[in-house]
Amino acid sequence: MGKKVVFAYLGTLLAFLVLDGLWLGVLMGSTYKALLGPLMLEQPRLLPAALFYFLYVFGCVAFVVLPALASGGWQRAARLGALLGLVAYGTYDLSNWATLQGWSAGLALMDMAWGTCLTAACCLLGYGAAHRVRG
């Protein structure tokens, strides 16, 4: 199972970096900047960003990918990934909407939808990477 865990983690992490990078950097960067204005830094802080990705992907692998590999298959990986994404991004976005002046309902809903889809897709790709490995 050791090799499968490594491939699960690396597959999930690579998927997150690529997909979230495209979302934040290419597709929605200007939208977030327009919605958040002065709340956004000119350049993100790399250490907290890296810590987020490493920690979140660890959670994806522990709570979604490995249980799906053990029983349930790719459909379980997609469903549990979507649920984890909704809970995690919902916690973040709803807390921000409740406490930050510049956080709107529209922003919260958009980001929660993205987190749900992103986490489902990345868990599915991590599952696929690990599923193809023998031993």
C-alpha positions in Angstrom: 0.0 0.0 0.0 3.0 2.3 0.5 3.6 3.0 -3.2 -0.2 3.6 -3.7 -0.2 6.2 -0.9 2.7 8.1 -2.6 1.0 8.0 -5.9 -2.3 9.1 -4.4 -0.6 12.0 -2.7 1.4 13.1 -5.7 -1.4 12.7 -8.1 -3.8 14.7 -5.9 -1.2 17.4 -5.3 -0.3 17.8 -8.9 -4.0 18.0 -9.9 -4.6 20.7 -7.2 -1.6 22.8 -8.2 -2.5 22.7 -11.9 -6.2 23.2 -11.6 -6.2 25.8 -8.8 -3.3 27.6 -10.5 -5.4 27.9 -13.7 -8.4 29.0 -11.7 -6.7 31.6 -9.6 -4.1 32.7 -12.1 -5.7 32.6 -15.4 -9.5 32.2 -15.2 -10.6 34.1 -12.1 -7.6 36.1 -10.9 -9.1 39.4 -12.0 -12.5 38.5 -10.7 -11.1 37.9 -7.2 -9.1 41.1 -7.4 -12.3 43.0 -8.3 -14.4 41.4 -5.6 -11.8 41.6 -2.8 -9.9 44.8 -3.7 -7.6 45.9 -1.0 -8.0 42.6 0.9 -5.7 40.9 -1.6 -2.0 41.0 -1.5 -0.1 42.0 -4.7 1.7 38.6 -4.5 0.5 35.7 -2.4 2.6 34.6 0.6 4.2 31.3 -0.6 4.8 29.6 2.7 1.2 29.7 3.9 0.0 28.8 0.4 2.4 25.8 0.3 1.3 24.7 3.8 -2.3 24.9 2.7 -1.8 22.7 -0.3 0.3 20.1 1.5 -2.2 19.9 4.4 -5.3 19.9 2.3 -4.0 17.3 0.0 -3.1 15.2 3.0 -6.7 15.4 4.1 -7.9 14.5 0.7 -5.8 11.4 0.6 -6.5 10.3 4.2 -10.3 11.0 4.1 -11.2 10.4 0.5 -8.6 8.7 -1.8 -7.5 5.9 0.5 -11.0 4.9 1.7 -12.1 4.9 -2.0 -9.1 2.6 -2.9 -10.0 0.3 0.0 -13.7 0.0 -1.1 -16.0 1.9 -3.3 -14.0 2.9 -6.3 -13.8 6.1 -8.3 -17.4 7.0 -7.7 -16.8 7.1 -4.0 -13.7 9.2 -4.5 -15.7 11.7 -6.5 -18.6 11.8 -4.0 -16.4 12.0 -0.9 -14.2 14.5 -2.6 -17.1 16.8 -3.4 -18.4 16.5 0.2 -15.0 17.3 1.7 -14.6 20.3 -0.7 -18.0 21.6 0.2 -17.4 21.3 3.9 -13.8 22.7 3.8 -14.5 25.6 1.4 -17.9 26.2 3.0 -16.2 26.6 6.4 -13.8 29.1 5.0 -16.2 31.1 2.9 -19.1 31.2 5.3 -16.8 32.2 8.1 -15.4 35.0 5.9 -18.9 36.1 4.8 -19.9 36.2 8.4 -16.9 38.2 9.6 -15.3 40.2 6.8 -16.8 43.3 5.3 -15.5 42.7 1.8 -16.8 39.1 1.5 -20.1 38.8 -0.3 -22.6 36.0 -0.6 -21.8 35.8 -4.3 -18.2 35.3 -3.7 -18.8 32.7 -1.0 -21.1 30.7 -3.3 -18.7 30.9 -6.2 -15.8 29.8 -4.1 -17.7 27.0 -2.5 -18.8 25.7 -5.8 -15.2 25.8 -7.0 -13.9 24.1 -3.9 -16.5 21.4 -4.3 -15.7 20.7 -7.9 -11.9 21.1 -7.5 -11.7 18.7 -4.6 -13.9 16.1 -6.3 -11.7 16.3 -9.4 -8.4 16.2 -7.6 -9.5 13.3 -5.4 -10.6 11.5 -8.5 -7.3 12.1 -10.2 -5.4 11.1 -7.1 -7.5 7.9 -6.9 -6.7 7.2 -10.6 -3.0 7.7 -10.1 -2.9 5.3 -7.1 -5.3 2.8 -8.6 -3.0 2.2 -11.5 0.0 1.3 -9.3 0.6 -2.3 -8.3 1.4 -3.1 -4.7 
